[in-house]
């Protein structure tokens, strides 16, 4: 639950590192991998990067919404980190704990700002999960996020569960 700016910043730091860890395990070639009719790894990564500017912009924070298609892992990592840091700076400068209880129209509904920040975190986690499936299809190593991945488990000498 996001009750204070500090609550969000603690979670955001962890979630940002998790997202960067996923991005850093991609290859430029893997950005084109998709399931039939689904988004590519690159599109999912770009969507995460876009959302880090789009949601805060819609919340009235002084962040310019960006909708750029990055074509390399390095571009994705660089811009995601830039925008994630920009969000932190904007929150520290412009919001207080009381601001989290204010309501905004978000996507046709009324959300408290604290809820919107929680959605930003969970939205990103949702798409990271989708990305791990595509990473396995691409033969990439999947890093653990909320616990060890199968590859990490095996590297520790444990039996991999199917």
Order of alpha helices (4+ residues) and beta strands (2+ residues): alpha-alpha-alpha-beta-beta-alpha-alpha
